[in-house]
Amino acid sequence: MNESVLRRAQLIIALLGLALGLGARRSGIDFVSPNAIWTAATLPVVVTLAVSILRDFWIGRIGVDAVALVSMSAALLLGQALAAVVVAIMYAGGTALEDFARGRAERNLKALTDRAPRVAHRKSAQGTETVPIEQVAVGDELLVRAGELLPVDGVLIDASAVLDESTVTGEPLPERRSASDVLRSGTVNVGEAFVMRASAVADKSTYAAIVRMVAAAQTAKAPFIRIADRFALLLLPVTLLLAGMAWRLSGDPIRGLSVLVVATPCPLILATPVAFIGGVSRAARAGILMKGSAALEALAQIRTAIFDKTGTLTLGGAELIEIDVAPGQQADEPLRLLASLEQASHHVLADSIVRIARHRKLMLSQPCDVREYRGEGLKGRIDRISVAAGSRPLIVGNGPLPKWAESGESRYHDAHVLRVFLAFDGHLAAVFTFGDAIREDAVDTVRALRSAGITRIVMLTGDDGTTAEKVSASLKLDAVFADAAPADKVGTVEAEKAAAPTMMVGDGINDAPALAAATVGIALGARGGTASSEAADVVVLTDSLQPVAEALRIARRTRGIALQSIIVGLALSGAAMIAAAMGHITPVAGALLQEGIDVAVILNALRALGEGRMQHNRNQEN
């Protein structure tokens, strides 16, 4: 029988027994005594609990459940059957409440696995066939119909698609994707049907990784939870000692029984894993995947943050930083003509230029008469206009720049950027500056981490020192380690970790060893960095830095809630035990009081599922 069903059955039997016994006492029925009814209702809980404790003892584990067993057994032996059945109800009710709390905490995580894609529509010479996703191979062309889940990771073939990525990234609004954009499994097509090309098999796709992380979150045991177990183990001898002293000093065994009854905080200790599972679930809703509660526990104690530069603090690609245009020109038209011409180019920058223009919803034209000068640029005709784009020597030659372009040339003279000069009909019309720009949310993320208690923030990069120092100065970091090979990155991370708990944030394959070496590795997995995601303890699914600070906030809030549940719950239980030892609490009243404590701390633990908005807003204001 399912353990959850068994616990509910025991609770129902105990409740019926209590009601029947009270009815027998009030009606004065002689053929069966109330004590016999209450004893019979208590015994199933006692027997089941005894078997469970013996099974745990056999594998070398002793839990605080033993206190509940001793209290019910002692109550029956001392003729306090009413107290025994009330304890049985409280214990069975507490475990049923624990099942409910765990179920609610795991619901968001379970929803991820329940909605995993199972079939794909594969295109072939004979048409479209529906196959299990396990049969999808890299390179297959797949049709995704309106309202369907994307079965595997892939690349968009059609011109555009509209996707709901909320389950994977936490972003609430649909996102529009363009041709050649990367698509991830588990997202939902909320627009028209489109065709994509599979870039990964099902087991290696984003959603399969999410499912694996969910399984880890539900089974892994955090160090903090193990500490809670030890708390519980210490409570057993303390309870027996205090109960024995109360009996001995008062000469009344009922006082000892009262102490035992109020010291049955099984759900209290189990509130800790409920809180941690709730924290992992809350993070998952925000597009942050914690690989088990151990990762969340470790993240809560981080004091030093190390960031990779390229692709992490910066966008990691050739982004358009600035456009200088000739007097009388608007920036959009030179960009449209440049992107139209670049459609015929094989240069690594061409795709970025075309993507930028399409994101600005510029209508591109077909180039003609294109001639490419390898490494220098290209010339051609766009809408009957002669257009040339490329390096300064190709476009301007040895001649001077017009005054409107001189300021940009001096501004970026020593910068690590790429400058593209654009001419219409032989006249310089615009200069485009491309570089690895700092992420828009990098400054706010660094500020949020410092507000959250991070005392040292370091940048670690393989780039040259000059470029690294400029990024560091913009973000006001504490230290920079430049020209670092992967082995150097690992050494730096280990040195920082020796001084304080350290997290490493990165996105590339070369970051994987450093992520694994850190106390907590956080991978920005939005761009498909499989190696870094596998090595990391936490994976951020949005192409953003802000969730790094959010992950830290969730981890610290969750750990605080768990610690609060333990300390407050044990303090209340301790006070009740002392009161019981002094004769102020009867066994029945003690059982009711203890259940109230247990319910309070479990409900408190469930707060880890929430947003914690007030605290978050205060942090933002600071």
GUSE-70460 format. One line per 8 residues: number of its first residue (from 1); their letters; for each residue x, y, z of C-alpha. Coordinates in steps of 0.25 Angstrom, whole numbers. Example, Ala and Ser with C-alpha at 12.3 -4.5 7.8 and 13.67 -1.06 7.14 Angstrom:
2
1> as> 49 -18 31  55 -4 29
//
This chain:
622
1> mnesvlrr> 0 0 0  5 14 -3  11 20 10  3 33 8  -10 25 7  -6 17 19  -4 30 27  -17 35 23
9> aqliiall> -24 22 27  -18 22 41  -22 37 43  -37 33 39  -36 21 49  -31 29 60  -41 40 58  -53 30 58
17> glalglga> -47 23 70  -47 36 78  -61 39 73  -67 25 77  -60 25 90  -65 39 94  -79 34 89  -78 21 98
25> rrsgidfv> -74 29 110  -85 39 109  -96 28 106  -91 19 117  -90 7 109  -85 -5 117  -81 -16 107  -69 -8 102
33> spnaiwta> -61 2 110  -56 15 104  -42 12 108  -43 -1 99  -48 7 87  -37 17 88  -26 6 90  -31 -1 78
41> atlpvvvt> -30 12 70  -16 15 75  -10 1 72  -9 2 57  -1 15 58  8 9 69  10 -4 61  13 4 48
49> lavsilrd> 22 13 55  30 2 62  32 -5 49  37 8 42  47 11 54  52 -4 53  54 -2 38  62 11 40
57> fwigrigv> 70 5 52  74 -7 43  80 3 33  87 11 44  77 22 45  70 27 58  60 38 57  51 46 66
65> davalvsm> 39 38 62  44 29 74  39 40 84  25 38 78  25 23 79  30 24 94  19 34 97  8 26 91
73> saalllgq> 13 13 97  15 19 111  1 25 111  -5 12 108  3 5 119  -1 16 129  -16 14 126  -16 28 118
81> alaavvva> -23 23 106  -30 36 103  -16 43 103  -11 31 94  -21 33 83  -20 48 83  -5 46 81  -8 36 70
89> imyaggta> -17 46 63  -7 57 65  5 48 59  -4 43 48  -9 57 45  5 63 45  10 53 35  -2 55 26
97> ledfargr> 0 70 27  15 67 23  10 59 11  1 71 7  12 81 9  22 73 1  12 71 -10  9 86 -11
105> aernlkal> 24 89 -11  27 79 -22  15 82 -31  22 93 -39  34 83 -41  25 71 -45  17 80 -55  30 81 -63
113> tdraprva> 32 66 -64  17 64 -67  17 73 -79  30 68 -85  28 66 -100  26 52 -105  24 52 -120  30 60 -132
121> hrksaqgt> 25 63 -146  36 59 -155  37 63 -170  41 53 -181  40 51 -195  27 44 -193  21 55 -185  20 58 -170
129> etvpieqv> 20 46 -160  18 46 -145  29 39 -137  33 38 -123  43 48 -119  53 37 -116  54 35 -131  57 49 -135
137> avgdellv> 72 51 -140  80 63 -142  77 70 -155  63 65 -156  53 75 -161  41 76 -151  27 83 -153  22 89 -140
145> ragellpv> 8 92 -141  0 103 -133  -1 101 -119  9 89 -118  22 87 -110  35 88 -117  40 74 -116  55 76 -117
153> dgvlidas> 65 87 -117  67 93 -131  68 104 -141  57 112 -147  56 110 -163  44 118 -166  44 133 -165  38 135 -152
161> avldestv> 31 128 -140  24 133 -127  27 124 -115  23 124 -100  36 121 -93  30 123 -79  32 109 -74  46 109 -78
169> tgeplper> 51 123 -76  41 129 -66  38 140 -76  23 143 -76  21 149 -90  22 142 -103  35 144 -111  37 145 -126
177> rsasdvlr> 48 137 -132  54 140 -146  60 130 -156  73 123 -151  70 127 -136  72 115 -126  59 109 -121  58 100 -108
185> sgtvnvge> 50 88 -105  38 90 -95  34 104 -101  20 105 -107  17 110 -121  6 121 -119  7 126 -133  5 119 -147
193> afvmrasa> 12 106 -150  26 106 -154  38 97 -158  50 95 -150  63 87 -151  67 78 -139  80 82 -133  80 72 -122
201> vadkstya> 74 58 -119  63 58 -108  72 53 -97  81 64 -99  71 75 -101  68 86 -91  55 80 -86  62 66 -83
209> aivrmvaa> 72 74 -75  61 81 -67  54 67 -64  68 62 -59  70 74 -50  56 72 -44  59 58 -41  72 63 -34
217> aqtakapf> 64 74 -26  54 64 -21  64 53 -16  77 61 -12  79 64 3  85 77 6  95 78 18  85 87 25
225> iriadrfa> 75 76 25  85 66 30  88 76 42  73 77 44  73 61 45  84 62 56  76 72 63  65 62 64
233> llllpvtl> 74 51 68  79 60 80  64 62 84  62 48 87  71 46 99  68 60 104  53 57 104  55 43 111
241> llagmawr> 64 50 122  54 61 125  42 52 125  50 43 135  54 54 144  39 60 144  34 46 148  45 44 159
249> lsgdpirg> 44 58 165  29 58 165  26 43 167  15 44 157  18 36 144  7 45 137  16 57 137  27 49 130
257> lsvlvvat> 16 45 120  13 59 118  27 62 115  28 51 104  15 55 98  19 70 95  33 65 90  28 59 77
265> pcplilat> 32 69 67  33 60 55  27 69 45  35 80 51  48 74 46  42 70 33  38 85 31  53 87 26
273> pvafiggv> 52 78 14  39 84 11  45 98 11  57 94 2  48 87 -8  39 100 -8  51 108 -11  56 100 -22
281> sraaragi> 42 100 -28  41 115 -27  54 117 -34  49 108 -45  38 117 -47  48 128 -50  56 120 -60  67 116 -50
289> lmkgsaal> 69 102 -49  76 97 -36  82 83 -36  76 79 -23  74 85 -10  89 84 -7  92 94 -18  82 104 -12
297> ealaqirt> 88 102 2  102 105 -3  98 117 -11  91 123 2  105 124 8  113 130 -3  122 142 0  130 143 -13
305> aifdktgt> 125 144 -27  134 142 -39  129 145 -53  134 141 -67  135 153 -76  131 149 -90  117 145 -91  114 146 -77
313> ltlggael> 117 161 -72  117 165 -87  108 160 -98  119 151 -104  117 155 -119  119 167 -129  108 176 -124  105 190 -130
321> ieidvapg> 110 200 -120  109 213 -128  105 219 -141  111 232 -146  104 237 -158  106 249 -168  98 261 -166  84 260 -172
329> qqadeplr> 84 245 -170  76 236 -161  82 224 -155  72 214 -160  74 216 -175  89 214 -174  87 201 -165  76 196 -175
337> llasleqa> 86 197 -187  97 191 -179  89 179 -175  84 178 -189  98 177 -195  103 168 -183  93 157 -188  103 154 -199
345> shhvlads> 115 153 -189  121 141 -182  128 150 -172  126 146 -157  119 160 -155  109 159 -166  99 150 -158  99 160 -146
353> ivriarhr> 97 172 -155  85 165 -162  79 161 -149  80 175 -143  73 181 -155  62 171 -155  60 173 -140  58 188 -143
361> klmlsqpc> 48 183 -153  55 189 -165  51 184 -179  64 178 -186  66 178 -201  73 168 -210  87 172 -213  92 171 -227
369> dvreyrge> 106 172 -234  113 169 -221  128 168 -220  135 164 -208  149 168 -204  153 157 -194  157 163 -180  153 177 -185
377> glkgridr> 139 178 -188  129 178 -200  123 186 -211  110 185 -218  97 191 -222  84 193 -214  71 199 -219  80 205 -231
385> isvaagsr> 89 211 -221  104 208 -221  108 204 -207  121 200 -201  124 195 -187  137 191 -180  150 196 -174  154 210 -175
393> plivgngp> 165 208 -185  155 201 -194  144 212 -193  152 225 -190  166 221 -195  177 230 -189  169 242 -189  164 250 -177
401> lpkwaesg> 151 247 -170  140 257 -170  138 265 -157  126 258 -153  134 244 -153  146 249 -146  141 249 -132  137 234 -133
409> esryhdah> 150 231 -139  158 237 -127  148 232 -117  150 217 -121  165 219 -125  170 208 -115  157 201 -112  155 186 -115
417> vlrvflaf> 144 189 -126  142 187 -141  138 199 -149  130 198 -162  130 210 -172  118 211 -181  118 220 -194  107 223 -203
425> dghlaavf> 111 226 -218  125 229 -213  122 238 -201  124 233 -187  110 233 -180  112 225 -167  121 218 -158  117 206 -150
433> tfgdaire> 124 202 -137  123 188 -133  128 182 -120  126 173 -108  116 182 -100  114 180 -86  100 174 -83  89 184 -79
441> davdtvra> 86 178 -66  101 176 -62  102 188 -53  88 185 -46  92 171 -44  106 175 -37  98 185 -29  88 174 -25
449> lrsagitr> 99 164 -21  106 174 -12  93 178 -5  90 163 -3  103 162 5  114 158 -6  127 164 -1  136 162 -13
457> ivmltgdd> 133 162 -28  144 158 -37  145 157 -53  152 145 -59  155 145 -74  164 140 -85  164 154 -91  175 164 -91
465> gttaekvs> 177 173 -78  173 186 -85  159 182 -89  157 175 -76  160 187 -68  151 195 -76  139 186 -73  143 185 -58
473> aslkldav> 144 200 -57  130 201 -62  124 191 -52  133 195 -41  138 181 -38  148 178 -27  158 170 -36  162 166 -50
481> fadaapad> 169 154 -54  172 155 -69  179 146 -80  175 134 -72  175 120 -79  165 110 -74  175 104 -64  178 118 -59
489> kvgtveae> 163 120 -56  162 108 -48  174 112 -40  168 126 -37  155 120 -33  161 110 -24  169 121 -17  157 130 -15
497> kaaaptmm> 149 118 -10  160 116 1  157 130 6  142 129 5  130 121 -1  131 125 -15  121 124 -27  126 125 -42
505> vgdginda> 117 130 -53  120 126 -67  115 122 -80  125 116 -89  131 102 -91  144 107 -86  137 111 -73  133 97 -69
513> palaaatv> 145 93 -61  144 106 -53  129 104 -51  132 90 -45  143 96 -36  135 106 -29  126 105 -17  115 107 -26
521> gialgarg> 116 108 -41  105 116 -49  104 114 -64  96 124 -73  90 113 -81  81 121 -91  91 120 -102  92 105 -101
529> gtasseaa> 106 103 -94  104 89 -91  117 86 -84  116 98 -75  102 94 -71  106 80 -68  117 85 -59  109 95 -52
537> dvvvltds> 101 94 -39  91 105 -44  86 107 -58  80 121 -62  71 118 -74  69 133 -78  79 141 -86  81 150 -75
545> lqpvaeal> 90 153 -62  78 157 -53  74 143 -49  88 141 -43  84 151 -32  70 145 -32  76 132 -29  84 137 -18
553> riarrtrg> 72 144 -12  63 131 -13  74 123 -7  76 132 5  62 134 8  59 119 7  70 115 17  66 126 26
561> ialqsiiv> 52 120 26  57 106 29  66 111 40  54 119 46  45 107 46  56 99 53  59 109 64  45 114 67
569> glalsgaa> 39 100 66  49 94 76  49 106 85  34 105 86  35 90 88  45 92 99  37 102 106  25 93 106
577> miaaamgh> 33 81 111  38 89 123  23 94 126  19 79 125  30 75 134  25 85 144  11 79 144  4 91 136
585> itpvagal> 1 83 124  -7 70 123  -4 59 113  -16 62 104  -14 77 105  1 74 102  -3 66 89  -12 77 84
593> lqegidva> -1 88 87  10 80 80  1 78 68  -1 93 67  14 96 68  16 86 56  5 92 48  11 106 50
601> vilnalra> 25 102 46  21 94 33  12 105 29  24 115 31  33 106 23  23 107 11  26 122 10  38 117 2
609> lgegrmqh> 29 115 -9  25 130 -9  32 142 -15  36 149 -3  33 162 -10  33 172 2  48 167 5  51 168 -9
617> nrnqen> 46 182 -11  54 187 1  67 181 -5  64 188 -18  62 201 -10  75 199 -3
//
